[in-house]
Amino acid sequence: SILTASLSCGIFTRMPVLAFTERALQSLKPLPLTVEYYDTKTSGLTLRVLPTGKKTFYVVYRTGAPSQPAAERRLVRLKLGRYPELDLAAAREQVRTRRLEPDVEAAPVVLFKDLATDYIERHCKLKKKSWKQDVYWIDRELRPHWDARPVGDIKRRDVAQLLNRIADPPRNAPASSDHVRAVVSRLFRFGISQGIEQIEYNPATGIERAKPAGKRVRYMDGAE
């Protein structure tokens, strides 16, 4: 399988690649984690598949001239459209068109690990005597799952699923789940206060306390 070498302990260790065809995209099944597939035929074209089965095309590229060092060229991710409403041929054409256009002003992709580091250095250590507790929960529970994910992609569903994994057997740790929920809320509230546009809302808002033994966390997405 394409994901055999990529999935370890529930965490994807590298991005899966795939020669995109309509048949291949239609056959992709949702997994418990969000997976982003990279097209081997059109550089920068990706398809993100959510656990709900929703599939969305993106283009990922770096701004600036190719001769510049990669560290000086901002990584940009732009949504192209939902699949199959936007078919593969149209998605590839959009990628080619964007390559011919001058760089548009787009916000750089902010990864969770960057937000977490900023939160710790610019908020926790300066304003919280108990900042080491937040660092503990971030390092133990959040980074292993979200470190490489764009912050705008972390939704209430992701928070609810994470809290349930902590509260449910075999861990049976609802108190730890409460601590993690509070840290997630503070962390994303800090991100919003810093003007990170990719964060549309605080994904911990509206999440009930996790209940063990299969009593699932409710979550509300969108306008709920």
SULSUL-V697705 format. One record per residue. N is the residue number from 1. SS is DSSP state (H for helix, E for strand, C for the rest). PSI is psi in whole degrees, 0 to 359 (NA if undefined). NEAR is the number of other C-alpha atoms within 12 Angstrom. Layout:
# SULSUL-V697705
n-><N,N>
ss-><SS,SS>
psi-><PSI,PSI>
near-><NEAR,NEAR>
This chain:
# SULSUL-V697705
n-><1,2,3,4,5,6,7,8,9,10,11,12,13,14,15,16,17,18,19,20,21,22,23,24,25,26,27,28,29,30,31,32,33,34,35,36,37,38,39,40,41,42,43,44,45,46,47,48,49,50,51,52,53,54,55,56,57,58,59,60,61,62,63,64,65,66,67,68,69,70,71,72,73,74,75,76,77,78,79,80,81,82,83,84,85,86,87,88,89,90,91,92,93,94,95,96,97,98,99,100,101,102,103,104,105,106,107,108,109,110,111,112,113,114,115,116,117,118,119,120,121,122,123,124,125,126,127,128,129,130,131,132,133,134,135,136,137,138,139,140,141,142,143,144,145,146,147,148,149,150,151,152,153,154,155,156,157,158,159,160,161,162,163,164,165,166,167,168,169,170,171,172,173,174,175,176,177,178,179,180,181,182,183,184,185,186,187,188,189,190,191,192,193,194,195,196,197,198,199,200,201,202,203,204,205,206,207,208,209,210,211,212,213,214,215,216,217,218,219,220,221,222,223,224>
ss-><C,C,C,C,C,C,E,E,C,C,E,E,C,C,C,C,E,E,C,C,C,H,H,H,H,H,H,C,C,C,C,C,C,C,E,E,E,E,E,C,C,C,C,C,E,E,E,E,E,C,C,C,C,C,E,E,E,E,E,E,E,E,C,C,C,C,C,C,C,H,H,H,C,C,E,E,E,E,E,E,E,E,E,C,C,C,C,H,H,H,H,H,H,H,H,H,H,H,H,H,C,C,C,C,C,C,C,C,C,C,E,H,H,H,H,H,H,H,H,H,H,H,H,H,H,H,H,C,C,C,H,H,H,H,H,H,H,H,H,H,H,H,H,H,H,H,C,C,C,E,H,H,H,C,C,H,H,H,H,H,H,H,H,H,H,H,H,C,C,C,C,C,C,H,H,H,H,H,H,H,H,H,H,H,H,H,H,H,H,H,H,H,H,C,C,C,C,C,C,C,C,C,C,C,C,C,C,C,C,C,C,C,C,C,C,C,C,C,C,C,C,C,C,C>
psi-><152,336,1,316,356,339,120,118,35,5,133,123,343,159,128,143,154,139,104,127,161,319,317,319,321,330,350,126,146,148,171,338,156,133,136,117,139,130,132,349,327,107,132,347,129,159,120,129,117,160,337,349,350,133,131,134,142,158,132,127,169,138,168,180,144,337,344,150,143,326,338,355,120,139,127,138,123,135,133,319,168,139,137,5,319,114,174,317,318,322,316,322,321,320,315,320,318,331,334,345,153,157,128,156,111,146,137,152,127,119,158,321,327,317,316,317,316,318,316,312,324,350,298,304,336,332,353,124,331,31,332,333,318,317,320,311,324,313,324,318,332,311,317,334,326,356,316,7,140,139,329,347,353,113,177,323,317,317,314,316,320,315,322,322,327,319,330,163,148,356,318,54,65,329,319,322,321,317,317,318,319,320,317,317,313,320,314,331,320,316,318,321,339,3,27,106,335,339,104,331,166,113,352,347,133,0,124,164,137,137,135,179,40,1,96,151,135,147,154,120,167,230,4,NA>
near-><10,20,23,16,16,20,21,14,13,20,25,27,20,18,25,26,28,26,21,28,21,20,13,17,31,19,15,27,22,20,21,21,30,34,36,39,37,27,30,18,18,28,25,31,38,39,47,39,31,27,20,17,23,24,33,31,37,33,33,30,30,30,28,20,16,13,11,12,12,14,13,14,18,24,24,25,33,31,27,30,25,22,27,24,15,22,24,33,20,20,34,29,19,25,30,19,15,25,23,11,12,12,19,18,15,20,21,25,29,32,27,32,25,25,38,36,24,24,32,31,20,20,27,25,18,14,14,17,13,16,22,19,21,33,29,20,27,34,22,20,27,34,26,21,30,34,26,28,32,30,36,31,34,34,34,34,31,35,41,35,33,39,43,36,31,34,30,25,16,13,16,20,23,29,20,30,35,29,28,37,39,28,37,40,27,28,41,37,26,26,34,22,20,18,16,27,21,30,30,23,30,37,36,38,29,25,33,26,31,34,27,24,18,19,20,24,32,24,27,21,21,14,9,11>
